[in-house]
């Protein structure tokens, strides 16, 4: 099932009701509170979970189709991450991308929010761990700036530690994995995305 994404920000931050037929609410601007920055050991441990992610498609060099995320106003490395996650994790039915926000990631097409079904169940937490770990394991390839999952920030390659304001379950990233890239520029329409590479190769 594919859900289209609009470009209007949500009216409020709410925890989405998880049902098979509903589209999770798009995360809104972050309210007050402070996240905890994950230690290097925690980031390494989460990245190690990438080995438990689905591997069936990883050995094949086939062009990736559009995934469940709208690619409107996303930069190429963000699109690449969204397409790979859509293929490798078919449980994911909603990925939010561009939106207005006080932080630069979503408005500049640098971030996606991967909504986790049944996020508070053991299966949902494991799925979120696998997706966050997969993003961290591909930090250099996708130009990952940071990943946020379950109130922890995992800085990517060459990213400094930073803090943001949080508040609700959605803002604390318990119901979605936030993945921010360094972008790589806006698409020209001539890009081809694969699991392990893309053409033309984006700048590092």
C-alpha positions as CSV (number, residue, x, y, z in Angstrom):
1,X,0.0,0.0,0.0
2,X,1.4,3.4,-0.9
3,X,0.5,6.7,0.8
4,X,1.1,10.0,-0.8
5,X,2.7,12.8,1.3
6,X,1.5,16.3,1.2
7,X,3.7,19.3,1.9
8,X,1.6,21.0,4.6
9,X,2.8,20.8,8.2
10,X,0.5,19.0,10.7
11,X,-1.9,21.1,12.9
12,X,-0.5,19.6,16.1
13,X,1.8,16.9,17.5
14,X,-0.1,13.8,18.4
15,X,0.7,10.2,18.9
16,X,-0.8,8.4,15.9
17,X,-3.3,5.6,16.5
18,X,-1.7,2.5,15.0
19,X,-4.2,0.6,12.8
20,X,-3.5,-1.2,9.6
21,X,-5.6,1.2,7.5
22,X,-4.6,4.6,9.0
23,X,-1.8,6.8,7.9
24,X,0.4,7.8,10.9
25,X,0.4,11.5,11.8
26,X,3.4,13.4,10.4
27,X,5.8,14.5,13.2
28,X,5.5,18.2,13.8
29,X,7.9,20.9,15.1
30,X,9.7,19.8,18.2
31,X,8.5,21.2,21.6
32,X,10.4,21.6,24.9
33,X,12.7,19.1,26.6
34,X,16.1,17.7,26.0
35,X,17.2,14.5,24.2
36,X,20.1,12.3,25.3
37,X,23.0,12.0,22.8
38,X,23.9,8.3,22.4
39,X,27.4,7.3,23.4
40,X,29.7,5.9,20.7
41,X,29.2,2.4,22.1
42,X,25.4,2.8,21.8
43,X,25.7,4.0,18.2
44,X,28.1,1.1,17.4
45,X,25.7,-1.4,19.1
46,X,22.7,-0.1,17.1
47,X,24.7,-0.1,13.8
48,X,25.6,-3.8,14.4
49,X,21.9,-4.6,14.2
50,X,22.1,-3.8,10.4
51,X,23.4,-7.4,10.1
52,X,19.9,-8.6,11.2
53,X,18.1,-6.5,8.6
54,X,16.6,-8.1,5.6
55,X,19.4,-9.2,3.3
56,X,17.6,-10.9,0.4
57,X,17.8,-7.8,-1.9
58,X,21.2,-6.6,-0.9
59,X,23.2,-8.7,-3.3
60,X,21.2,-7.7,-6.4
61,X,22.0,-4.6,-8.5
62,X,18.6,-3.5,-9.6
63,X,17.2,0.0,-9.9
64,X,15.1,0.8,-6.9
65,X,11.5,1.9,-7.6
66,X,9.9,4.9,-5.9
67,X,9.2,3.9,-2.3
68,X,6.4,4.9,0.2
69,X,7.9,8.4,0.7
70,X,7.0,11.3,-1.4
71,X,10.3,12.5,-3.0
72,X,9.0,16.1,-3.4
73,X,11.7,18.5,-2.4
74,X,14.0,15.8,-1.0
75,X,17.7,15.7,-1.9
76,X,19.3,12.7,-3.6
77,X,20.9,11.0,-0.6
78,X,17.6,11.3,1.4
79,X,15.7,9.8,-1.6
80,X,18.3,7.0,-1.8
81,X,17.8,6.2,2.0
82,X,14.0,6.3,1.7
83,X,14.0,4.0,-1.4
84,X,16.3,1.4,0.2
85,X,14.3,1.4,3.4
86,X,11.1,1.0,1.4
87,X,12.5,-2.1,-0.4
88,X,14.2,-3.8,2.6
89,X,11.6,-3.1,5.2
90,X,8.1,-3.8,3.6
91,X,6.5,-3.4,7.0
92,X,7.0,0.3,6.6
93,X,4.0,2.0,4.9
94,X,4.6,5.6,5.7
95,X,7.8,7.7,5.4
96,X,7.5,11.5,5.8
97,X,10.0,13.8,4.2
98,X,9.7,17.5,3.4
99,X,7.8,19.8,5.7
100,X,8.2,23.2,7.3
101,X,10.1,23.1,10.6
102,X,12.2,25.4,12.7
103,X,15.2,23.0,12.3
104,X,16.8,22.8,8.8
105,X,16.6,19.1,8.1
106,X,13.0,18.6,6.8
107,X,12.6,22.0,5.1
108,X,15.9,21.5,3.1
109,X,15.0,17.9,2.0
110,X,17.7,16.4,4.2
111,X,15.6,14.2,6.5
112,X,12.9,11.5,6.5
113,X,10.8,10.2,9.3
114,X,10.2,6.4,9.1
115,X,7.0,5.7,10.9
116,X,7.2,2.4,12.8
117,X,4.0,0.3,13.0
118,X,3.1,-0.8,16.6
119,X,6.1,1.2,17.8
120,X,5.6,0.3,21.4
121,X,5.5,-3.5,20.9
122,X,8.7,-5.6,21.1
123,X,8.4,-6.2,17.3
124,X,8.0,-2.5,16.6
125,X,11.0,-1.6,18.8
126,X,13.1,-4.3,17.0
127,X,12.0,-3.0,13.6
128,X,12.9,0.5,14.6
129,X,16.3,-0.7,15.9
130,X,17.0,-2.5,12.6
131,X,16.2,0.6,10.5
132,X,18.1,3.0,12.7
133,X,21.0,0.5,12.8
134,X,20.9,0.1,9.0
135,X,21.1,3.9,8.5
136,X,24.1,4.1,10.9
137,X,25.8,1.2,9.1
138,X,25.4,3.1,5.8
139,X,26.4,6.5,7.4
140,X,29.2,7.1,4.9
141,X,27.3,6.0,1.8
142,X,24.2,8.0,2.6
143,X,26.0,11.0,4.2
144,X,24.2,10.4,7.5
145,X,24.4,13.5,9.7
146,X,22.4,11.9,12.5
147,X,19.7,9.4,13.4
148,X,17.2,9.9,16.2
149,X,15.2,6.9,17.7
150,X,13.6,6.5,21.1
151,X,14.9,9.7,22.5
152,X,18.5,9.2,21.6
153,X,20.5,11.0,18.9
154,X,23.1,9.0,17.1
155,X,25.6,11.4,15.3
156,X,26.7,10.2,11.8
157,X,30.1,10.5,10.1
158,X,31.7,13.8,10.9
159,X,28.6,15.2,12.6
160,X,29.1,17.1,15.8
161,X,26.9,16.5,18.8
162,X,23.8,18.7,19.0
163,X,20.6,19.0,20.9
164,X,17.1,19.9,20.0
165,X,13.9,20.5,21.9
166,X,11.5,17.5,22.5
167,X,8.3,16.8,24.4
168,X,5.7,14.3,23.2
169,X,6.0,10.7,22.2
170,X,6.2,11.7,18.6
171,X,8.7,14.5,19.2
172,X,10.8,12.1,21.3
173,X,11.0,9.8,18.3
174,X,9.3,6.8,19.9
175,X,7.0,6.2,17.0
176,X,9.4,7.0,14.1
177,X,13.1,6.8,13.2
178,X,14.4,10.2,12.0
179,X,17.2,9.9,9.5
180,X,19.1,13.1,8.4
181,X,21.6,13.1,5.5
182,X,23.9,15.7,4.1
183,X,21.7,15.8,1.0
184,X,23.9,15.5,-2.0
185,X,22.0,18.1,-3.9
186,X,18.5,18.1,-5.5
187,X,17.7,15.5,-8.2
188,X,17.9,16.3,-11.9
189,X,15.8,13.4,-13.0
190,X,18.7,11.4,-14.3
191,X,19.5,9.6,-11.1
192,X,19.3,5.8,-10.7
193,X,19.3,4.4,-7.2
194,X,20.5,0.9,-6.2
195,X,20.8,-0.8,-2.8
196,X,24.6,-0.2,-2.6
197,X,25.1,2.7,-5.0
198,X,23.5,5.4,-7.1
199,X,24.4,7.1,-10.4
200,X,25.6,9.7,-10.8
201,X,27.6,9.3,-7.6
202,X,26.6,12.1,-5.3
203,X,29.3,14.4,-3.8
204,X,30.6,13.4,-0.4
